[in-house]
Amino acid sequence: MAAVAACGTDSGSAGSVAAAASKNNVTSFQRKGPRTSSSDSGGSRLVSIAGTRPSVRNGQLLVSTGLPALDQLLGGGLAVGTVLLIEEDKYNIYSPLLFKYFLAEGVINRHTLLVASAKEDPADIIQELPAPLLDDNCKKKFDEDVYNHKTPESNIKMKIAWRYQLLPKMEAGPVSSSRFGHYYDASKKMPQELIEASKWHGFFLPKKISSTLNVEPCSLTHGYIELLQFIQKIIYEEGFDGSNPQLRFMGNMSSVSWRCLSGEKKQKNILRIGIQNLGSPLWGDDICCTENCDNSHSLTKFLYILRGLLRTSLSACIITMPTHLIQNKAIISRITNLSDTVVHLESFIGSERETHPLYKDYHGLIHIRQIPRLNNLICDVSDVKDLAFKLKRKLFTIERLHLPPDLSDTVSRSSKQDVAESAKLLGPGCGVMAGGKKHLDF
């Protein structure tokens, strides 16, 4: 993954470190405590970015998906420079929630957003982001607005709300105590002041269509070309390219060198890219219409180029795709191989499981199809299987699917009784095998 190079180094830092090591009789292989002051040092080599943390498995920089339970299933979060593919549910009801959680997490952490869609205006998507819950990480941002009320009635309401804020906001479930992301209220919209303070770029395909552009056959579709050019422009112009130190460029080398030596650098940030309904006919792709489409390689080429841009930039991408509409299974396999992380949502709406008593407390199943192979030779596999999700009034939760003990015991007892009764009816010429299986002797 791309690493951001330091702008300047202290020429005497190596000698001072060696002198300090010899003075304190400390070798370079021993861990040193954190420094209390950085005024006399040349600066830390590892620059921390808000809303990120290194992976404990491979040291890769991670960002939260906006759903702490999903972060844990993916190994701690979404790796910077990778693609998260969300295979949409049949009626596209729950996949937009994960898409908005990812963007809302970027707003809370002051990350730059890039929203691309061929169906909805990105401005409307930003306005529909869920509101963050008032936990320890978000409470400070809302306390100032709460204490500005001056009427006695509002003070009473504020005190009551403060008592409820001390209660846990949701069940722990599969999420560990040391969570990474935030929780969001799906029934409320994000406050307008947070949206106005965020920085985002929108790509709405109907506004980007130009009849004067001539696209060669057997190349990318018009929509994919426009989107790739737009993403590349944002990455390079705003300094998300990993090969650039994200300086405040002034137009000539003298000013750049002066600001480089003085240590004045722009605060490093993460670009969160969200692409909605990629591969649908709205993008000008017929991959979902026929089995042998003309643009069968257009989508795979797009993903290949996009992943190359992400690998060399401080960015993370989430893509929702209606894979259930793609008839060619070979294309689905290529899309999976070109994606780093693949999550499939299986909704119970319109299926037999919707009325099945075993799944009455859930709205669907979530399948972790693929976890990225980063800095190792083998691919990590999620330890948790049989995951189910449900959308409560406020929260989208992921839980482990367990069979009720009483139901399983009842089924086993009833099956044994049925086998015994059938053996009596068949007479002495029938034998019953262990485990409840019948075996007839002719």
C-alpha positions as CSV (number, residue, x, y, z in Angstrom):
1,M,0.0,0.0,0.0
2,A,1.1,3.5,-0.7
3,A,3.0,5.2,2.0
4,V,3.2,9.0,2.3
5,A,6.8,10.2,2.3
6,A,8.1,12.6,4.9
7,C,8.9,16.1,3.7
8,G,12.0,16.8,5.6
9,T,14.3,15.1,8.1
10,D,16.6,16.4,10.8
11,S,20.2,15.9,9.9
12,G,21.3,15.4,13.5
13,S,18.5,13.1,14.5
14,A,20.5,9.9,13.8
15,G,23.4,11.1,16.0
16,S,21.2,12.2,18.8
17,V,19.3,8.9,18.9
18,A,22.6,7.0,18.9
19,A,23.9,9.2,21.7
20,A,20.8,8.8,23.8
21,A,20.9,5.0,23.3
22,S,24.5,4.8,24.4
23,K,23.8,7.0,27.4
24,N,20.9,5.1,28.6
25,N,22.4,1.7,27.6
26,V,19.3,0.9,25.6
27,T,19.5,-1.2,22.4
28,S,17.5,-0.4,19.3
29,F,15.5,-3.6,19.6
30,Q,13.9,-2.5,22.9
31,R,10.7,-0.7,23.1
32,K,10.8,2.9,24.3
33,G,8.1,4.8,26.1
34,P,6.1,7.5,24.4
35,R,7.7,10.9,24.2
36,T,6.0,13.6,26.2
37,S,7.2,16.5,24.0
38,S,7.9,16.7,20.3
39,S,9.6,20.1,20.2
40,D,13.1,18.8,20.2
41,S,12.5,15.9,17.9
42,G,12.3,15.7,14.2
43,G,8.7,14.5,14.3
44,S,7.0,11.1,14.4
45,R,7.5,8.8,11.4
46,L,3.9,7.4,11.7
47,V,1.5,10.2,11.1
48,S,-1.9,9.5,12.6
49,I,-5.1,10.3,10.6
50,A,-8.4,10.8,12.2
51,G,-10.8,7.9,12.0
52,T,-8.0,5.3,11.2
53,R,-6.0,2.7,13.1
54,P,-3.4,0.1,12.1
55,S,-4.5,-3.5,11.8
56,V,-3.1,-5.9,14.5
57,R,-2.8,-8.6,12.0
58,N,-0.7,-7.0,9.2
59,G,-0.2,-3.4,10.2
60,Q,-2.5,-2.1,7.4
61,L,-4.2,1.2,7.9
62,L,-7.9,0.6,8.5
63,V,-11.1,2.7,8.5
64,S,-14.5,1.8,9.9
65,T,-17.3,0.8,7.6
66,G,-19.8,2.6,9.9
67,L,-21.0,-0.7,11.4
68,P,-18.9,-1.9,14.3
69,A,-20.1,-5.5,13.9
70,L,-19.1,-5.6,10.3
71,D,-15.7,-4.1,11.2
72,Q,-15.0,-7.0,13.5
73,L,-16.1,-9.6,10.9
74,L,-13.7,-8.0,8.3
75,G,-10.7,-8.2,10.7
76,G,-11.0,-4.8,12.4
77,G,-12.2,-2.6,9.5
78,L,-11.8,-1.8,5.9
79,A,-8.2,-1.5,4.7
80,V,-7.2,1.8,3.1
81,G,-6.7,1.3,-0.7
82,T,-9.2,-1.6,-1.0
83,V,-12.6,-2.1,-2.5
84,L,-15.6,-3.4,-0.5
85,L,-18.3,-4.9,-2.7
86,I,-21.8,-5.1,-1.3
87,E,-23.9,-7.6,-3.2
88,E,-27.3,-6.0,-3.0
89,D,-30.4,-7.8,-1.7
90,K,-33.2,-8.7,-4.1
91,Y,-35.3,-5.6,-3.5
92,N,-32.4,-3.2,-2.7
93,I,-33.8,-2.4,0.8
94,Y,-30.9,-3.1,3.2
95,S,-27.8,-2.5,1.0
96,P,-28.4,1.3,0.8
97,L,-28.2,1.3,4.6
98,L,-24.7,0.0,4.6
99,F,-23.8,2.4,1.9
100,K,-25.0,5.4,4.0
101,Y,-23.3,4.1,7.2
102,F,-20.0,4.2,5.3
103,L,-20.6,7.8,4.2
104,A,-21.9,8.9,7.6
105,E,-18.8,7.5,9.3
106,G,-16.7,9.7,6.9
107,V,-18.7,12.8,7.9
108,I,-18.1,12.1,11.6
109,N,-14.4,11.6,11.1
110,R,-14.0,14.7,8.8
111,H,-13.1,12.5,5.8
112,T,-13.6,13.7,2.2
113,L,-16.5,11.9,0.5
114,L,-16.9,11.1,-3.2
115,V,-20.5,9.9,-4.0
116,A,-21.2,8.5,-7.4
117,S,-24.7,7.3,-8.6
118,A,-26.7,6.9,-11.8
119,K,-30.0,6.7,-10.0
120,E,-30.0,9.3,-7.2
121,D,-28.5,12.7,-6.9
122,P,-25.5,12.6,-4.6
123,A,-26.8,15.7,-2.8
124,D,-30.0,13.8,-1.9
125,I,-28.0,10.8,-0.7
126,I,-25.9,13.1,1.6
127,Q,-29.1,14.6,3.1
128,E,-30.4,11.1,3.9
129,L,-27.4,10.0,6.0
130,P,-28.4,8.6,9.4
131,A,-27.8,10.6,12.6
132,P,-25.1,9.5,15.0
133,L,-26.1,8.3,18.4
134,L,-25.0,10.3,21.5
135,D,-22.3,8.0,22.7
136,D,-19.0,9.0,24.3
137,N,-17.4,9.9,20.9
138,C,-20.2,12.1,19.7
139,K,-21.5,13.6,22.9
140,K,-19.1,16.5,22.9
141,K,-20.3,17.7,19.5
142,F,-23.9,17.9,20.7
143,D,-23.4,19.2,24.3
144,E,-22.9,22.8,23.2
145,D,-26.2,22.8,21.3
146,V,-28.1,21.2,24.3
147,Y,-26.9,23.7,26.9
148,N,-27.9,26.7,24.7
149,H,-31.5,26.3,25.7
150,K,-32.6,28.8,28.3
151,T,-36.2,28.0,29.1
152,P,-36.9,25.9,32.2
153,E,-39.0,23.4,30.2
154,S,-36.1,22.7,27.9
155,N,-33.7,22.2,30.9
156,I,-36.0,19.6,32.3
157,K,-36.1,17.7,29.0
158,M,-32.3,18.0,28.8
159,K,-31.9,16.5,32.3
160,I,-34.2,13.6,31.4
161,A,-32.3,13.0,28.1
162,W,-29.0,13.1,30.0
163,R,-30.1,10.3,32.2
164,Y,-31.0,8.1,29.2
165,Q,-27.6,8.9,27.6
166,L,-25.8,7.0,30.4
167,L,-27.6,3.8,29.4
168,P,-26.0,1.4,26.8
169,K,-27.2,2.2,23.3
170,M,-27.3,-1.3,21.9
171,E,-26.5,-4.9,22.8
172,A,-23.0,-6.0,22.5
173,G,-23.7,-9.0,20.2
174,P,-20.7,-10.0,18.2
175,V,-19.0,-6.6,18.7
176,S,-16.1,-6.5,21.2
177,S,-15.8,-3.9,23.9
178,S,-13.1,-2.0,22.1
179,R,-15.2,-0.9,19.1
180,F,-13.8,1.2,16.3
181,G,-16.7,2.9,14.5
182,H,-19.8,4.7,15.7
183,Y,-23.5,3.8,16.0
184,Y,-26.2,5.5,14.0
185,D,-29.9,6.0,14.3
186,A,-31.6,4.9,11.1
187,S,-34.9,6.6,12.0
188,K,-33.3,10.1,12.1
189,K,-31.3,12.2,9.6
190,M,-27.9,13.6,10.3
191,P,-27.9,17.2,11.7
192,Q,-27.5,19.8,9.0
193,E,-24.6,21.5,10.7
194,L,-22.5,18.3,10.4
195,I,-23.4,18.0,6.7
196,E,-22.5,21.6,6.0
197,A,-19.1,21.2,7.8
198,S,-18.2,18.1,5.7
199,K,-16.5,18.1,2.3
200,W,-17.9,15.9,-0.4
201,H,-17.9,15.6,-4.2
202,G,-20.8,14.3,-6.2
203,F,-20.9,12.4,-9.5
204,F,-24.4,12.2,-11.0
205,L,-24.2,10.3,-14.3
206,P,-27.2,12.0,-16.0
207,K,-25.5,15.4,-15.6
208,K,-22.2,14.0,-16.9
209,I,-23.5,12.5,-20.2
210,S,-22.2,14.3,-23.3
211,S,-23.4,13.4,-26.8
212,T,-20.2,14.8,-28.3
213,L,-17.9,12.1,-26.7
214,N,-17.1,9.3,-29.1
215,V,-16.4,6.0,-27.4
216,E,-14.6,3.3,-29.3
217,P,-16.1,-0.2,-29.4
218,C,-14.8,-2.8,-27.1
219,S,-13.7,-0.1,-24.6
220,L,-15.2,1.2,-21.4
221,T,-18.7,2.6,-21.5
222,H,-19.2,6.4,-21.3
223,G,-20.3,6.3,-17.7
224,Y,-17.3,4.3,-16.5
225,I,-14.9,6.6,-18.4
226,E,-16.4,9.7,-16.9
227,L,-16.3,8.2,-13.4
228,L,-12.7,7.1,-13.6
229,Q,-11.6,10.5,-14.8
230,F,-13.5,12.2,-12.0
231,I,-12.0,9.9,-9.3
232,Q,-8.5,10.3,-10.7
233,K,-8.9,14.1,-10.7
234,I,-10.0,14.3,-7.1
235,I,-7.2,11.9,-6.0
236,Y,-4.4,13.9,-7.7
237,E,-5.7,17.4,-7.3
238,E,-6.5,17.2,-3.6
239,G,-3.4,15.3,-2.6
240,F,-4.8,11.9,-1.8
241,D,-2.1,10.3,-4.0
242,G,0.3,8.4,-1.8
243,S,3.4,9.5,-3.7
244,N,2.7,13.2,-2.9
245,P,3.3,14.7,0.6
246,Q,0.0,16.7,0.5
247,L,1.8,20.1,0.7
248,R,0.3,23.5,0.2
249,F,1.6,24.1,-3.3
250,M,2.1,27.7,-4.2
251,G,3.0,27.4,-7.9
252,N,6.8,27.4,-7.9
253,M,9.5,25.2,-6.5
254,S,10.9,27.9,-4.2
255,S,7.7,28.3,-2.2
256,V,7.2,24.5,-2.1
257,S,10.7,24.0,-0.8
258,W,10.3,26.7,1.8
259,R,7.1,25.2,3.1
260,C,8.7,21.7,3.0
261,L,11.6,22.8,5.1
262,S,9.5,24.8,7.5
263,G,7.3,21.7,8.1
264,E,4.1,23.3,7.1
265,K,2.0,20.5,5.6
266,K,-1.6,20.0,4.9
267,Q,-3.4,17.7,7.3
268,K,-3.6,14.2,5.8
269,N,-7.0,12.8,5.2
270,I,-8.9,9.9,3.8
271,L,-11.0,9.9,0.7
272,R,-14.1,7.7,1.0
273,I,-15.5,6.7,-2.3
274,G,-19.1,5.4,-2.6
275,I,-20.5,4.0,-5.9
276,Q,-24.1,3.0,-6.0
277,N,-25.8,0.4,-8.2
278,L,-22.6,-0.2,-10.3
279,G,-23.3,-2.5,-13.3
280,S,-27.0,-1.7,-13.6
281,P,-28.4,-0.6,-16.9
282,L,-28.5,3.0,-15.7
283,W,-24.7,3.0,-16.1
284,G,-25.0,2.1,-19.8
285,D,-24.0,-1.5,-19.2
286,D,-26.0,-4.4,-20.5
287,I,-24.3,-6.9,-18.2
288,C,-27.6,-7.4,-16.3
289,C,-29.8,-7.7,-19.4
290,T,-28.5,-10.6,-21.3
291,E,-26.2,-13.6,-20.6
292,N,-23.9,-12.8,-23.6
293,C,-23.7,-9.0,-23.4
294,D,-21.6,-6.9,-25.7
295,N,-19.9,-5.0,-22.8
296,S,-19.0,-8.1,-20.7
297,H,-15.5,-6.9,-20.1
298,S,-16.3,-3.2,-19.5
299,L,-17.2,-3.6,-15.8
300,T,-14.2,-5.8,-15.1
301,K,-11.9,-3.3,-16.8
302,F,-13.4,-0.5,-14.7
303,L,-12.8,-2.5,-11.5
304,Y,-9.2,-3.3,-12.5
305,I,-8.4,0.4,-13.2
306,L,-10.2,1.6,-10.1
307,R,-8.3,-0.8,-7.8
308,G,-5.0,0.5,-9.3
309,L,-6.0,4.0,-8.4
310,L,-6.9,3.0,-4.8
311,R,-3.7,1.0,-4.3
312,T,-1.6,4.2,-4.7
313,S,-3.9,6.6,-2.7
314,L,-5.2,7.3,0.8
315,S,-8.7,6.2,-0.1
316,A,-11.2,3.4,0.5
317,C,-14.2,2.5,-1.7
318,I,-17.6,0.8,-1.2
319,I,-19.6,-0.4,-4.2
320,T,-23.1,-1.8,-4.2
321,M,-23.9,-4.0,-7.2
322,P,-27.1,-6.0,-8.2
323,T,-25.2,-9.3,-8.7
324,H,-28.5,-11.2,-8.5
325,L,-29.4,-9.8,-11.9
326,I,-26.2,-10.9,-13.6
327,Q,-27.0,-14.1,-15.5
328,N,-23.4,-15.0,-16.5
329,K,-21.8,-16.7,-13.5
330,A,-18.3,-16.3,-15.0
331,I,-18.6,-12.5,-14.9
332,I,-19.6,-12.7,-11.2
333,S,-16.5,-14.7,-10.5
334,R,-14.3,-12.1,-12.2
335,I,-16.0,-9.3,-10.3
336,T,-15.3,-11.2,-7.0
337,N,-11.6,-11.7,-7.9
338,L,-11.2,-8.0,-8.7
339,S,-12.8,-6.9,-5.4
340,D,-10.9,-7.1,-2.1
341,T,-13.8,-7.7,0.3
342,V,-17.2,-9.1,-0.8
343,V,-20.3,-9.1,1.4
344,H,-23.6,-10.6,0.3
345,L,-27.0,-9.6,1.7
346,E,-29.8,-12.2,1.4
347,S,-33.1,-10.8,2.3
348,F,-36.1,-12.9,3.5
349,I,-38.6,-10.7,1.7
350,G,-40.5,-12.8,-0.9
351,S,-39.0,-16.1,0.2
352,E,-40.2,-19.0,2.4
353,R,-37.9,-18.0,5.2
354,E,-40.0,-14.8,5.7
355,T,-42.8,-16.8,7.4
356,H,-40.6,-19.6,8.8
357,P,-40.7,-19.6,12.6
358,L,-37.0,-20.2,12.8
359,Y,-36.2,-16.8,11.2
360,K,-39.0,-14.8,12.6
361,D,-36.6,-12.5,14.6
362,Y,-34.4,-11.7,11.6
363,H,-34.8,-9.9,8.2
364,G,-32.1,-11.7,6.3
365,L,-28.7,-13.4,6.2
366,I,-25.3,-11.8,5.6
367,H,-22.5,-13.8,3.9
368,I,-18.8,-12.8,4.1
369,R,-17.8,-14.0,0.6
370,Q,-14.2,-12.8,0.6
371,I,-11.7,-11.1,2.9
372,P,-8.7,-9.4,1.3
373,R,-5.2,-11.0,1.2
374,L,-2.9,-8.2,2.6
375,N,0.8,-8.6,3.3
376,N,0.5,-12.4,3.5
377,L,0.3,-15.4,1.2
378,I,-3.0,-16.9,2.3
379,C,-6.4,-15.3,2.4
380,D,-8.0,-14.7,5.8
381,V,-11.3,-16.5,6.4
382,S,-13.9,-15.1,8.8
383,D,-14.3,-17.3,11.9
384,V,-18.0,-16.5,12.3
385,K,-20.5,-18.3,10.1
386,D,-24.4,-18.3,9.9
387,L,-24.8,-14.6,10.4
388,A,-28.2,-12.9,10.3
389,F,-29.2,-9.2,10.3
390,K,-32.2,-7.4,11.4
391,L,-33.3,-3.8,11.2
392,K,-34.8,-2.5,14.4
393,R,-36.5,0.8,14.7
394,K,-33.2,2.6,15.0
395,L,-30.3,0.2,14.5
396,F,-29.1,-2.3,11.9
397,T,-27.6,-5.2,13.8
398,I,-25.7,-8.3,12.9
399,E,-26.1,-11.4,15.1
400,R,-25.1,-15.0,15.1
401,L,-27.9,-17.3,14.0
402,H,-28.6,-20.0,16.6
403,L,-31.1,-22.8,16.5
404,P,-33.5,-22.7,19.5
405,P,-32.7,-25.5,21.9
406,D,-36.3,-26.4,22.6
407,L,-37.1,-26.5,18.9
408,S,-34.2,-28.8,18.1
409,D,-35.1,-31.1,21.0
410,T,-38.7,-31.3,19.9
411,V,-37.8,-32.1,16.4
412,S,-35.4,-34.9,17.5
413,R,-38.0,-36.5,19.8
414,S,-40.8,-36.3,17.2
415,S,-38.6,-37.8,14.5
416,K,-37.7,-40.7,16.8
417,Q,-41.4,-41.3,17.6
418,D,-42.3,-41.3,13.8
419,V,-39.5,-43.8,13.1
420,A,-40.8,-46.1,15.9
421,E,-44.4,-45.9,14.7
422,S,-43.4,-46.6,11.1
423,A,-41.4,-49.6,12.2
424,K,-44.4,-51.1,14.0
425,L,-46.6,-50.6,10.9
426,L,-44.0,-52.2,8.6
427,G,-43.7,-55.3,10.7
428,P,-40.8,-57.5,11.6
429,G,-39.3,-57.4,8.2
430,C,-38.2,-53.8,8.8
431,G,-35.1,-52.7,10.5
432,V,-34.2,-49.2,11.8
433,M,-30.7,-47.9,11.6
434,A,-29.1,-45.6,14.1
435,G,-29.7,-41.9,13.7
436,G,-33.4,-42.2,12.7
437,K,-32.8,-43.6,9.1
438,K,-34.9,-46.4,7.8
439,H,-33.5,-49.5,6.2
440,L,-35.8,-52.0,4.6
441,D,-34.9,-55.7,4.3
442,F,-36.2,-57.4,1.2
